[in-house]
Amino acid sequence: MEGRQAPRLNKDGITIHSAEEFEGMRRAGRLAAEILDMIAPHVVPGVKLDELDQICHDFMIANNSVPATLDYKGYPKSSCISVNHVVCHGIPGGKIPMWKNDKHKRTDDTLFDGDILNIDVTCILDGWFGDNSRMYVAGKPKPYAERLIQVTHDALMIGIEQVKPGNTFGDIGAAIQRYVEAQGCSVVRDFCGHGLGRVFHSPPNVLHYGRWGTGPVLEEGMFFTIEPMVNLGRPETKVLADDWTAITRDKKLSAQFEHSLGVTADGFEIFTESPAGLFHPTQP
């Protein structure tokens, strides 16, 4: 855009944003979080994923933003909705895949009581990308599903606690991996967090596993997502024939939470905090 300065990149090719640019991400992140607050009461047994996607789409448009996923590399919807053992990039409108302990006959994208799901939305507001996801439950979750949701939520927050200048991206991944594996779960290796800002995806790749003290050093002004995917079983995934939907290979449940955040002088700022306090679906 004419008149805009070229982004400042550090030695690792990661964009360093100015204090003024934090404001753009605050607005976009808040709107993204408001979308996920708004959709919460609609996640009930009997609703179709395509209906949820349309509600999210309409809310984005009504709030002067654009759904970033729609037509992104051919992706056909305004959100990703991943149910039960779908790890990420589930496409609303298709048939929900059967998972290992599924007791239901799945013929379309209707939710049943006990289904857990991740809804992931990214909106573009005034040129800034607000990206976040969180877990939901249709009806009442099984105890093991509720525990998986809790472990995944806590893993995200433990990773975020590592964000401050001077730490490394390896510290984020190592903290998440150590916690998740201590809980008897596994961290997905095939997908990661990413830089963002005025673009959807940019360096760095934010791994949710790793070794302490490795990777690029965190600097004030970096914007990125942390979005661990945690499995009840093994970490391996498989992408289905639609080239988007990723499932656990062992067909056991998976969960994910995601925040967008920026590195500040002494720590971090989360751009996608839930204004209504609804980020965790089973906590008041």
C-alpha atoms as one frame of an Amber mdcrd trajectory, in Angstrom:
protein
   0.000   0.000   0.000   1.329   3.410  -0.940   2.724   5.341   1.999   3.244
   2.295   4.219   6.770   1.570   5.345   8.279  -1.776   4.460   8.182  -4.215
   7.397  11.275  -4.379   9.568  12.685  -7.894   9.607  15.150  -9.290  12.121
  18.007 -11.637  11.245  15.634 -14.632  11.262  13.247 -12.974   8.786  10.630
 -12.300  11.473   8.719  -9.014  11.278   9.227  -6.629  14.194   6.190  -4.386
  14.660   6.061  -0.912  16.138   4.098   0.093  19.228   1.529   1.778  16.963
   0.928  -1.467  15.081  -0.182  -3.225  18.247  -3.430  -1.259  18.053  -4.394
  -2.798  14.704  -3.881  -6.280  16.107  -5.856  -5.437  19.240  -8.903  -4.524
  17.155  -8.644  -7.539  14.857  -7.959  -9.923  17.716 -10.866  -8.622  19.746
 -13.261  -9.038  16.831 -12.042 -12.601  16.251 -12.653 -13.374  19.921 -16.091
 -11.747  19.765 -16.990 -14.076  16.879 -16.176 -17.100  19.011 -18.086 -15.642
  21.972 -21.086 -15.011  19.726 -21.183 -18.553  18.308 -21.045 -20.314  21.691
 -24.809 -20.525  22.376 -25.376 -21.932  18.888 -23.177 -25.009  19.513 -25.828
 -27.540  20.547 -26.793 -31.081  19.562 -28.688 -31.066  16.279 -27.002 -28.028
  14.733 -25.114 -28.438  11.474 -21.553 -27.216  11.096 -22.525 -25.367   7.927
 -25.050 -23.354   9.930 -22.348 -22.402  12.447 -20.038 -21.365   9.618 -22.716
 -19.164   8.049 -23.397 -17.443  11.363 -19.680 -16.703  11.766 -19.465 -15.469
   8.176 -22.432 -13.120   8.578 -21.030 -11.712  11.837 -17.690 -10.932  10.189
 -19.324  -9.150   7.275 -21.663  -7.219   9.583 -18.612  -5.988  11.485 -16.774
  -4.680   8.418 -14.285  -7.534   8.240 -13.467 -10.279   5.755 -13.160 -14.010
   6.510  -9.522 -14.826   5.785 -10.059 -18.544   5.187 -12.722 -18.142   2.483
 -11.049 -19.018  -0.846  -7.632 -19.134   0.857  -5.701 -21.626  -1.290  -9.071
 -22.995  -2.359 -10.533 -23.453   1.132 -14.320 -23.129   0.686 -15.597 -21.834
   4.041 -15.285 -18.895   6.461 -14.212 -21.045   9.418 -12.557 -24.351  10.214
 -14.644 -26.622  12.453 -12.925 -29.780  13.651 -15.024 -32.383  15.480 -13.821
 -35.147  17.830 -10.756 -36.744  16.213 -10.417 -34.097  13.501  -7.195 -32.331
  14.475  -7.625 -29.189  12.364  -8.964 -27.746   9.101 -12.306 -29.530   9.265
 -14.579 -28.215   6.495 -18.162 -27.318   7.518 -20.784 -28.857   5.260 -19.160
 -32.235   4.744 -19.829 -35.497   6.556 -18.232 -35.601  10.016 -15.734 -38.504
  10.045 -16.379 -41.372  12.455 -14.002 -41.577  15.412 -12.843 -44.622  17.376
 -15.639 -44.754  19.979 -18.365 -43.155  17.872 -21.840 -44.458  18.694 -23.648
 -42.379  16.077 -24.498 -42.902  12.442 -22.876 -39.930  10.684 -24.571 -38.999
   7.431 -23.849 -35.256   7.347 -22.344 -32.506   9.519 -24.914 -32.593  12.346
 -23.572 -32.472  15.903 -24.612 -35.081  18.466 -24.659 -34.876  22.256 -21.126
 -35.242  23.601 -19.316 -34.112  20.460 -16.342 -31.854  21.116 -15.229 -29.407
  18.463 -12.726 -26.682  17.723 -13.919 -23.596  15.869 -11.110 -21.607  14.250
 -11.777 -18.192  12.725  -9.564 -15.524  11.201 -10.989 -12.140  10.289  -9.281
  -9.356   8.360 -10.127  -5.982   9.903  -8.575  -2.831   8.432  -5.812  -4.978
   6.937  -4.958  -6.818  10.179  -5.513 -10.541  10.734  -7.197 -11.657  13.953
  -6.784 -15.425  14.366  -8.017 -17.625  17.201  -9.702 -20.903  18.008 -11.196
 -22.584  21.017 -13.003 -25.749  22.034 -16.766 -26.227  22.370 -18.982 -29.074
  23.536 -22.373 -30.001  22.087 -24.309 -31.114  25.152 -22.395 -32.940  27.890
 -18.824 -34.160  27.295 -17.472 -37.534  28.377 -15.065 -37.201  31.339 -12.043
 -38.153  29.213 -13.020 -35.553  26.608 -13.419 -32.894  29.288  -9.976 -33.765
  30.662  -8.436 -33.518  27.174  -9.945 -30.054  26.768  -8.499 -28.996  30.121
  -5.024 -30.344  29.332  -5.012 -28.585  25.962  -6.153 -25.273  27.425  -3.518
 -25.462  30.131  -0.837 -26.393  27.588  -1.564 -23.220  25.618  -1.355 -21.031
  28.701   1.868 -22.733  29.855   3.365 -22.038  26.421   2.269 -18.405  26.558
   3.985 -17.990  29.934   7.318 -18.522  28.145   6.772 -15.485  25.917   9.123
 -12.632  26.824  12.153 -11.016  25.179  15.257 -13.172  25.503  13.474 -16.511
  25.653  13.375 -18.688  22.540  10.640 -20.284  20.478  12.087 -23.611  21.586
  11.185 -22.671  25.149   7.519 -22.342  24.142   7.472 -25.766  22.501   9.454
 -27.468  25.265   7.123 -26.146  27.976   4.033 -27.348  26.103   5.507 -30.758
  25.296   6.724 -31.389  28.842   3.322 -30.607  30.327   1.238 -32.517  27.760
   3.323 -35.678  27.883   3.310 -35.606  31.690  -0.496 -35.785  31.417  -0.304
 -38.939  29.282  -1.317 -37.153  26.073   0.636 -36.317  22.905   1.453 -33.149
  20.975   0.757 -33.040  17.230   3.954 -32.414  15.252   2.474 -31.949  11.792
   0.959 -28.480  12.346   2.220 -25.395  14.149   1.578 -21.787  15.056   2.762
 -18.954  12.828   3.594 -15.313  12.515   0.814 -12.954  11.425  -0.089  -9.287
  11.284  -0.888  -7.718   7.925  -0.478 -11.199   6.447  -2.193 -14.484   7.356
   0.944 -16.599   7.713   4.564 -15.498   8.031   7.724 -16.528   9.885   8.237
 -17.900  12.437   6.818 -21.410  12.612   5.816 -21.846  16.245   6.323 -25.510
  17.148   4.480 -26.972  20.121   7.313 -29.323  20.997  11.057 -28.837  21.130
  14.137 -28.228  23.228  14.807 -25.445  25.693  17.033 -22.648  24.448  16.694
 -23.462  20.745  15.177 -21.566  17.836  14.926 -17.827  17.211  15.088 -15.494
  20.187  11.880 -13.672  21.094  11.975  -9.897  20.542   9.592  -7.099  21.408
   7.242  -6.425  18.498   6.855 -10.000  17.229   3.273 -11.128  16.491   2.402
 -14.826  16.254  -0.056 -17.550  17.225   0.387 -20.382  19.684  -2.130 -23.135
  18.947  -1.246 -26.562  20.368  -3.136 -29.592  19.116  -3.208 -32.338  21.751
  -4.277 -35.949  21.197  -5.575 -38.529  23.661  -3.634 -41.140  21.735  -0.614
 -40.973  19.470   0.512 -37.740  17.760   0.384 -38.941  14.136  -2.152 -37.384
  11.775  -3.547 -38.083   8.316  -5.024 -35.621   5.811  -8.197 -36.856   4.108
  -8.985 -36.814   0.392 -10.341 -33.240   0.531  -6.701 -32.131   1.086  -7.683
 -30.149   4.204  -9.257 -32.256   6.941  -6.568 -33.689   9.249  -7.508 -36.531
  11.608  -5.661 -38.565  14.212  -4.363 -41.783  12.668  -5.562 -43.825  15.636
  -8.980 -42.088  15.506  -8.761 -41.003  19.147  -9.905 -37.549  20.233  -7.959
 -34.351  19.590  -8.342 -30.813  20.961  -6.876 -27.389  20.212  -6.826 -23.857
  21.612  -5.261 -20.836  19.892  -4.395 -17.276  20.817  -2.750 -14.519  18.782
  -0.285 -12.484  20.798   2.494  -9.923  20.646   5.789  -9.768  22.497   6.030
  -6.715  24.756   9.019  -5.167  26.529   8.540  -7.382  29.560   6.317 -10.238
  28.395   3.307 -10.630  26.132  -0.082  -9.213  25.174  -2.855 -11.614  24.147
  -4.898 -10.037  21.348  -7.677 -12.668  21.350  -8.814 -12.753  24.981 -12.529
 -13.573  25.205 -14.418 -10.358  26.085 -17.183 -12.482  27.614 -14.858 -14.839
  29.482 -15.930 -17.815  27.360 -12.547 -19.071  26.136 -12.790 -22.322  28.132
 -16.058 -24.170  27.392 -16.382 -26.165  30.623 -15.354 -23.484  33.094 -17.763
 -20.788  34.378
